[in-house]
């Protein structure tokens, strides 16, 4: 609220019962495959990765691909090295 964000613009990743209120509030929510069943059932996206194995990267890549931005990012990175 202090930063002026609306819940519809928030991405939240959670894995346990205490995360359910934010899973429900966020505009987009994700949970690792090993999250509590209650969390997985309410998340918008369930990852193929387990926590600590690249969950955040998977979620961000999925969103960037959905927006058509992933290939642009990969192309840019190739020119930096």
C-alpha positions in Angstrom: 0.0 0.0 0.0 2.8 2.4 0.9 4.4 1.9 -2.5 1.2 2.3 -4.4 0.9 -1.2 -5.7 -2.5 -2.7 -6.4 -3.0 -6.4 -5.5 -3.9 -7.2 -9.1 -0.3 -6.2 -10.1 1.4 -8.4 -7.5 3.1 -11.8 -8.2 3.3 -14.0 -5.1 5.1 -17.4 -4.8 4.2 -19.4 -1.7 4.4 -22.9 -0.5 2.6 -23.4 2.9 -0.6 -22.7 4.7 0.5 -19.4 6.0 0.8 -18.2 2.4 -2.8 -18.9 1.5 -4.1 -15.4 2.2 -1.5 -13.9 -0.2 -2.0 -16.6 -2.8 -5.6 -15.6 -2.8 -5.0 -11.8 -2.9 -2.2 -11.6 -5.5 -3.0 -10.8 -9.1 -1.0 -13.9 -10.0 0.2 -16.6 -7.7 2.5 -19.6 -8.0 3.5 -22.6 -5.9 6.3 -25.1 -6.2 5.3 -28.7 -7.0 6.1 -29.8 -3.4 3.9 -27.0 -1.8 1.1 -28.0 0.6 -1.8 -29.4 -1.4 -4.1 -26.6 -0.2 -1.7 -24.0 -1.7 -1.2 -25.9 -5.0 -4.9 -26.1 -5.5 -5.4 -22.3 -5.1 -2.3 -21.1 -7.0 -2.6 -19.9 -10.6 0.5 -21.8 -11.6 2.3 -24.8 -10.1 5.9 -25.2 -11.0 7.6 -28.3 -12.2 10.6 -27.5 -10.0 10.8 -28.0 -6.3 11.7 -25.2 -3.9 15.4 -24.4 -4.0 15.7 -25.8 -7.5 14.8 -22.8 -9.6 11.2 -22.1 -8.8 11.5 -18.3 -9.2 13.4 -18.6 -12.5 10.7 -21.0 -13.8 7.9 -18.6 -12.9 9.6 -15.6 -14.3 10.5 -17.4 -17.5 7.0 -18.6 -18.0 5.6 -15.1 -17.5 8.1 -13.5 -19.9 7.4 -16.2 -22.5 3.7 -15.6 -22.2 4.3 -11.8 -22.8 6.5 -12.6 -25.8 9.6 -11.2 -24.1 11.8 -14.2 -23.4 13.4 -14.5 -26.9 14.2 -10.8 -26.8 16.0 -11.2 -23.5 18.0 -14.2 -24.7 19.0 -12.3 -27.8 20.2 -9.3 -25.8 22.2 -11.5 -23.4 24.0 -13.1 -26.4 25.3 -9.7 -27.4 26.7 -8.8 -24.0 29.4 -11.5 -23.8 
